[in-house]
């Protein structure tokens, strides 16, 4: 497990990525860094993200059953509550409850925009959520992998994750 500072330093060393390089389907995994959301998304069945050529995004894709993906609308997720009760988010009860609620949480289309934004003075592709005070900044690890950092307004902690491009998804 990295700590917040080590993960941030690793992110800062990576080169930027252009917006159009995000287009397609990406499988995600959290990078444990002592953030309250460490392990929560994976427990709930998080798959990753999908970016369209129109620079819109399905910010939160979850597995539903064996081979179906559902895009969740993040505006329906109470962030303060999720942060406060993050330990519950890692439980089997939370996973079962989430699978029961996912139909009600389903998005009616892309819920975020992709644009170039600076993070620590370096412009790179970023995903800005439409209805939540969240921005995901991206940097390139290699041709198939990205590192992301989720920044929430009024919270100094950062959630780090990696994305792997799913072949044939562009």
N, C-alpha and C positions, 0 to 999 in steps of 0.2 A: 504494500500500500504506500502510495506517495502521500505527502502532506500537501496542503494547499499551495505553499510557496514553491515546492519542487515541481508540481504539476504546472504551475503558472510559468516558471522558468523554462520548462520543456516546451510549452506552447509558444512562448515568445521567440524561441530559437528557430521555429519552423517558418518556411517561406509562405507567402500569401497564395491564395487561390482566386481565380477569376470566377465571376458569377456563372457563366455558361458551363464551366467545368463541373458544376454541381448537378446539372440536369440528369435525372434518372432516379433509381431506387437505391437506397443505402441501408445496410444492416448496421445496427448500432450496439454498442456495449459501453457501460459506464466505466470510468477509470476511478477506482477507489482513491479518495483524497480527503477523507474526513469531512465530507459534506453530508448534511442530513438526508439527501436523496440517494446516497450510495446504496445500491442494491434494490431500491424501491421499484424503479422502472422495470428492471429485469424480473422481479417477483410478479409484477402485474402483467407480464407478457409483452413488454415493449419489443417491437421489431426494429424500428429505425425511422427514417424520414424519406420523403419522396419530393423531388423538385421538378417543376414543369419548365418547358422552354419559355413560357410567359413570365418567368421569374416569380412564380407563386409556389407555395409549399404546403404539403401535408406535414405538419410539424411533429405530430405524434402518431405513428402507426403502430398498432398492436396486433398480435396474432389472435385470430379467432378460429378455434378448431385447428385442424392439421395444416391447411394450406390457404386460408383466407386472411386478408389483412383488412383491418378497420381503422379509418382515420378518426381520431378523437378530437373534439373541439376543446382546446385548452381553456376557453373562457368559462367553461362549466366546472372547472377545477378550482376550488378555493385554496389559493396558494398559501396564505397564512396558516390555515388549518393543516394543510399537507406538511408544511415545515414544522409545525408544532407537534404533530402526531406522526412524525416520520418513522418511528419504530414500529408502529402499527402497520405501516405500508409494506413492511418486510414479512408480514405474517400470512399464513395460509388463509385465515379469515378474510384479510384484505383482498387477496387474490380471488377468492370465491365471490366476494361482494362486487369487486370490479368486473368480473366476467358477467355477473348478473346485470350490472348497470351499463355495460358498454353500449348497448343499443340506444340508451337515453343520452349517452355522451357523444354519440356519433356526429361527425362534422358533415355539413351540407356542401362541402367543397373545400378548396385550399384555405388555410387559416393564417397564412403568414406570407410576407413578401421578402424577396431576396434583393439585396443591394450591396454596394461596396461601402463599408464603414471602417473607420480607423479604430484600432485597438492598440493602445500604447504607441501611437504615432505611425503605425503601419496599416495601410488600407488593404483589406481583404474582403472576400465575400462574407456576408452575414445574413442571418434570417431574423426578421423583425416580426414578432407576433402581432396580429391585428388587435386583439382584445386583452392582452396581458402585458404587463411591464417587463417583458423578457426579450433579450436579444441573444441569439446564438452566433458567436464568431467562429470562423473556420480558418484553419491553416492546413497546408498540404504535408502529409508524411511521405507519401510516394504516389504513383499514378493511380492506385486503387484505394488508398487509405487517407482519411482526414482526421485531424484532431479538432474537437470543438470545445468551446467554453461557453456555458450558459451564464449570462449576467442578468440578475433580477434587480430592478430599481429598489433602493432602500435596503439592500442586503449585500454586505461586503464579501460573503462567501461565494465561491464559484463552484459550479458543477462541471466536471470534465468528462468528456466521452470521446470515443473513436467511432468513425463510420467507415464501413467497407463497401465499395461500390459492388452492386449485384450485377454480374455479367449479363449482357443482353438487355439491360433495362433502359437504355437511352433511346 
